[in-house]
Amino acid sequence: MPISKEKMKLYPKNWREISARVRIRAGNKCELCDRLNHHYYDGNKLCHEAEVEWFLLCKKNPGLVKEPRKIIKIVLTTHHLDFNPSNNEEYNLMALCQRCHNRLDARWRAYNRKKKREAKG
């Protein structure tokens, strides 16, 4: 998930290097669900090359099939356990796929939305 411009100011200049180290430490897979970085999955199953090629072909040619399969590409992100982007200690960082990262962040985002609504009046 991309970092917004205003929040990017909270991250150190070498964030990309830090994030890469975290993904390498995790074996290039999600630390919660073990999905591999930059691999394609259909639900929870790792897809074979032929399935991925067919998926990409259907995506480029929408009229090819009525209901193409849903296949997603996993891109690992780095999660701050304490939700503080300036705390980049090793113990505070975790490599997660988009789904796991969003699940962990959901409550934090809801809490922040509620705080903003209350502050407005």
PAZAPA-4460 file (N, C-alpha, C; in steps of 0.05 Angstrom, whole numbers, plus 32768, in hexadecimal, padded with zeros to 4 digits):
% residues 121
    n_x    n_y    n_z   ca_x   ca_y   ca_z    c_x    c_y    c_z   seq   type   mol
   8011   7FE9   8000   8000   8000   8000   8012   8019   8000     1      M     A
   800D   802B   7FEE   801E   8042   7FEC   801B   8054   8004     2      P     A
   8031   8062   800A   8031   8074   8020   802B   8090   8016     3      I     A
   8018   809D   8022   8010   80B8   8019   8027   80CC   801D     4      S     A
   8026   80E1   800D   803C   80F5   800E   803F   8102   8029     5      K     A
   8029   8108   8036   802B   8115   8051   8036   8102   8066     6      E     A
   8030   80E8   8064   803A   80D5   8077   8057   80CC   8071     7      K     A
   805F   80CF   8057   807A   80C8   8050   808F   80D8   805F     8      M     A
   8087   80F0   8068   809A   8101   8077   80A1   80F4   8092     9      K     A
   8090   80E2   809C   8095   80D4   80B6   80A9   80BE   80B4    10      L     A
   80AE   80B4   809B   80C0   809E   8096   80DD   80A8   8092    11      Y     A
   80F1   8097   8099   810D   809F   8095   8113   809F   8077    12      P     A
   8128   80AD   806F   8130   80AE   8053   8138   8093   8048    13      K     A
   8142   8081   8059   814A   8067   804F   8134   8052   8053    14      N     A
   811A   805A   8053   8104   8048   8058   8104   8030   8045    15      W     A
   810A   8035   802B   810A   801F   8018   811E   8009   8020    16      R     A
   8135   8011   8029   814A   7FFE   8032   8140   7FEF   804B    17      E     A
   8135   7FFD   805E   812B   7FF1   8076   8115   7FDC   806F    18      I     A
   8102   7FE4   805E   80ED   7FD3   8056   80F7   7FBA   8048    19      S     A
   810B   7FBE   8036   8116   7FA7   8028   8123   7F93   803B    20      A     A
   8131   7F9E   8050   813E   7F8C   8064   8129   7F7C   8073    21      R     A
   8113   7F88   8079   80FD   7F7A   8088   80F2   7F63   8076    22      V     A
   80EE   7F68   805D   80E4   7F53   804B   80F8   7F3D   8048    23      R     A
   8112   7F43   8046   8126   7F2E   8044   8127   7F1E   805D    24      I     A
   8126   7F2C   8074   8126   7F1E   808E   810F   7F0A   8090    25      R     A
   80F8   7F11   8084   80E0   7F00   8085   80E1   7EEA   8070    26      A     A
   80F6   7EE8   8061   80F8   7ED3   804D   80E7   7EDA   8034    27      G     A
   80E2   7EF4   8030   80D3   7EFE   8019   80B6   7EF3   8018    28      N     A
   80AB   7EEF   8030   808F   7EE6   8032   8081   7EF4   8049    29      K     A
   8067   7EF4   8049   8057   7F01   805E   805C   7EF1   8078    30      C     A
   8061   7F00   808D   8067   7EF4   80A7   804E   7EE9   80B5    31      E     A
   8036   7EEF   80AB   801D   7EE4   80B6   8012   7ECC   80A6    32      L     A
   8011   7ECF   808C   8004   7EBA   807C   8017   7EAB   8069    33      C     A
   8030   7EB2   8069   8045   7EA5   8059   8042   7EA8   803B    34      D     A
   8032   7EBB   8031   8031   7EBF   8014   804B   7ECB   800A    35      R     A
   8054   7EC2   7FF3   806D   7ECA   7FE8   806A   7EE5   7FD9    36      L     A
   807E   7EF6   7FDC   807F   7F10   7FCF   8081   7F0C   7FB1    37      N     A
   8071   7F1C   7FA2   8071   7F1D   7F85   8068   7F02   7F78    38      H     A
   8059   7EF2   7F87   804D   7EDA   7F7B   802F   7EDE   7F79    39      H     A
   8022   7ECF   7F68   8006   7ED2   7F63   7FF6   7EBC   7F72    40      Y     A
   7FDF   7EC4   7F7D   7FCF   7EB2   7F8D   7FB2   7EB4   7F84    41      Y     A
   7FA4   7E9D   7F85   7F88   7E9B   7F7F   7F7B   7E93   7F99    42      D     A
   7F70   7EA6   7FA8   7F67   7EA0   7FC3   7F80   7E9C   7FD4    43      G     A
   7F83   7E84   7FDF   7F9A   7E7E   7FEF   7FAF   7E6C   7FE1    44      N     A
   7FA9   7E65   7FC8   7FBA   7E52   7FB9   7FCE   7E61   7FA7    45      K     A
   7FE7   7E59   7FA8   7FFB   7E63   7F96   7FF5   7E5A   7F79    46      L     A
   7FF5   7E6D   7F66   7FED   7E66   7F4B   8005   7E5D   7F3A    47      C     A
   8001   7E4B   7F27   8016   7E42   7F15   8019   7E57   7EFF    48      H     A
   8030   7E56   7EF0   8035   7E69   7EDB   801F   7E6A   7EC6    49      E     A
   8015   7E53   7EBE   8000   7E53   7EA9   7FE7   7E61   7EB3    50      A     A
   7FE0   7E5E   7ECC   7FC8   7E6B   7ED7   7FCD   7E8A   7ED7    51      E     A
   7FE5   7E92   7EDE   7FEB   7EAF   7EDF   7FEA   7EBA   7EC3    52      V     A
   7FF6   7EAC   7EAF   7FF5   7EB5   7E93   7FD8   7EB8   7E8A    53      E     A
   7FC7   7EA5   7E90   7FAB   7EA6   7E88   7F9D   7EBE   7E95    54      W     A
   7FA2   7EC2   7EAE   7F97   7ED8   7EBD   7F9F   7EF3   7EB1    55      F     A
   7FB9   7EF6   7EAA   7FC2   7F0F   7E9E   7FB6   7F13   7E83    56      L     A
   7FB3   7EFE   7E73   7FA7   7EFF   7E59   7F8A   7F08   7E5B    57      L     A
   7F7B   7EFD   7E6E   7F5F   7F04   7E72   7F5C   7F21   7E7C    58      C     A
   7F70   7F2A   7E8B   7F6F   7F45   7E95   7F73   7F59   7E7E    59      K     A
   7F84   7F52   7E6B   7F89   7F63   7E53   7F72   7F62   7E40    60      K     A
   7F63   7F4B   7E3F   7F4D   7F47   7E2D   7F34   7F40   7E3C    61      N     A
   7F26   7F54   7E47   7F0F   7F4E   7E59   7EF9   7F3E   7E4D    62      P     A
   7EF5   7F3E   7E32   7EE0   7F2F   7E26   7EE7   7F11   7E21    63      G     A
   7EFF   7F09   7E29   7F08   7EEE   7E24   7EF8   7ED9   7E34    64      L     A
   7EF2   7EDE   7E4C   7EE1   7ECD   7E5D   7ECD   7EDD   7E6C    65      V     A
   7EB7   7ED1   7E74   7EA2   7EE0   7E82   7EAB   7EE8   7E9E    66      K     A
   7EB5   7ED5   7EAD   7EBD   7EDB   7EC8   7EDA   7ED1   7ECD    67      E     A
   7EEE   7EE2   7EC7   7F09   7EDA   7ECC   7F0F   7ED5   7EE9    68      P     A
   7F21   7EC3   7EEF   7F29   7EBD   7F0A   7F36   7ED5   7F17    69      R     A
   7F33   7ED6   7F31   7F40   7EEC   7F40   7F5B   7EE1   7F4A    70      K     A
   7F6F   7EED   7F40   7F8A   7EE6   7F48   7F98   7F00   7F51    71      I     A
   7FA5   7EFF   7F68   7FB2   7F17   7F72   7FD0   7F13   7F73    72      I     A
   7FDF   7F28   7F6F   7FFC   7F28   7F72   8003   7F32   7F8E    73      K     A
   8013   7F23   7F9C   801A   7F2B   7FB7   8032   7F3F   7FB6    74      I     A
   802F   7F55   7FC4   8044   7F68   7FC7   8048   7F6D   7FE5    75      V     A
   805F   7F65   7FEF   8063   7F69   800C   8066   7F86   8013    76      L     A
   805C   7F8D   802B   805F   7FA7   8036   806C   7FA4   8051    77      T     A
   8074   7FBA   805D   8080   7FB9   8078   806E   7FC7   808B    78      T     A
   8067   7FB9   80A0   8054   7FC3   80B4   8062   7FCB   80CE    79      H     A
   805B   7FE2   80D9   8065   7FEB   80F3   8052   7FE0   8108    80      H     A
   805B   7FCF   811A   804A   7FC3   812E   803D   7FD8   8141    81      L     A
   804C   7FEE   8146   8041   8002   8158   8033   8019   8148    82      D     A
   8031   8016   812D   8024   802A   811C   8033   8045   811B    83      F     A
   804C   8045   8123   805C   805D   8124   8072   805B   810E    84      N     A
   806F   806A   80F8   8082   8067   80E2   809E   8071   80E8    85      P     A
   80A1   807F   80FE   80BC   8088   8105   80CB   8074   8117    86      S     A
   80BD   805F   8120   80CA   804A   8130   80D1   8033   811D    87      N     A
   80EA   8033   8114   80F2   801F   8100   8106   800B   810C    88      N     A
   8102   8004   8125   8112   7FEF   8132   8109   7FD4   8126    89      E     A
   811C   7FC2   8124   8116   7FA7   8118   80FE   7F99   8125    90      E     A
   80FD   7F9B   8140   80E7   7F8D   814E   80CC   7F99   8148    91      Y     A
   80CB   7FB1   813D   80B1   7FBF   8138   80A8   7FBC   811B    92      N     A
   80B7   7FAE   810A   80B0   7FAC   80EE   80AB   7F90   80E6    93      L     A
   8097   7F8D   80D4   808E   7F72   80CC   8087   7F73   80AE    94      M     A
   808F   7F5E   809F   8089   7F5C   8082   806D   7F4F   8080    95      A     A
   805B   7F5D   8072   803F   7F53   806F   8036   7F56   8052    96      L     A
   8025   7F44   804A   8017   7F48   8030   8002   7F5E   8033    97      C     A
   7FF7   7F67   801D   7FE3   7F7D   801E   7FCB   7F75   8030    98      Q     A
   7FC1   7F5C   802D   7FAA   7F54   803C   7FAF   7F54   805A    99      R     A
   7FC5   7F48   8062   7FCB   7F48   807F   7FD0   7F63   808A   100      C     A
   7FDE   7F74   807A   7FE4   7F8F   8083   7FCA   7F9F   8087   101      H     A
   7FB8   7F9D   8073   7F9E   7FAB   8075   7F8D   7FA1   808D   102      N     A
   7F8E   7F87   8092   7F7F   7F7C   80A9   7F8A   7F87   80C3   103      R     A
   7FA4   7F89   80C6   7FB0   7F93   80DF   7FAB   7FB1   80E2   104      L     A
   7FAB   7FBF   80CC   7FA7   7FDD   80CD   7F8A   7FE5   80CF   105      D     A
   7F77   7FD3   80CA   7F5A   7FDB   80C9   7F51   7FE9   80E3   106      A     A
   7F57   7FDE   80FA   7F4E   7FEA   8113   7F5B   8005   8118   107      R     A
   7F75   8007   8111   7F84   8020   8114   7F78   8036   8103   108      W     A
   7F71   802F   80EA   7F65   8042   80D8   7F49   804B   80E2   109      R     A
   7F3A   8038   80EC   7F1F   803E   80F7   7F22   8051   810F   110      A     A
   7F35   804B   8120   7F39   805C   8138   7F41   8078   812F   111      Y     A
   7F52   807B   811B   7F5A   8096   8112   7F43   80A5   8105   112      N     A
   7F32   8096   80F6   7F1B   80A3   80EA   7F08   80AE   80FF   113      R     A
   7F04   809E   8114   7EF2   80A6   812A   7EFE   80BE   8138   114      K     A
   7F18   80BF   813D   7F24   80D6   814A   7F21   80EF   8139   115      K     A
   7F24   80ED   811F   7F20   8104   810D   7F03   810E   810D   116      K     A
   7EF0   80FC   810D   7ED4   8104   810F   7ECD   8112   8129   117      R     A
   7ED8   8107   813F   7ED3   8114   8159   7EE0   812F   815B   118      E     A
   7EF7   8132   814E   7F05   814C   814F   7EF7   8162   813F   119      A     A
   7EE9   8159   812A   7ED9   816C   8119   7EC1   8176   8127   120      K     A
   7EB6   8167   813A   7EA0   8171   8148   7E8B   815E   814C   121      G     A
***
